[in-house]
Amino acid sequence: MKFLWPSKEVAIMGSQYQNLGKDIQRNYHFNTIFVGSEKVEYLALMHDRFQGHKSSIYVCKSRTCSLPVFTTSEALQLLGDE
């Protein structure tokens, strides 16, 4: 499937990463990988994404990440769900 449709990655950083992730994943997202962390940046996808004071969401497609968004509705728009 990876070769038929490009994958998407979603990195959620900050203290609300679990709640934001649950909200976004209420709908099915085909070929999408989700990662999240409160503070630790343990994957290359998360490198330099932690902002400290505010939880942020990055949607990445074709190895390019969006600017951070801060609400699930903005992330869903970037994922093409709204």
Buried (B, 14 or more C-beta within 10 A) or exposed (E): EEEEEEBBBBBBBBEBBEEBBEBBEEEEBEEBEBBBBEEEBEEEBBEEBBEEEEBBBBBBBEEEBBEBBBEBEBBBEBBEBE
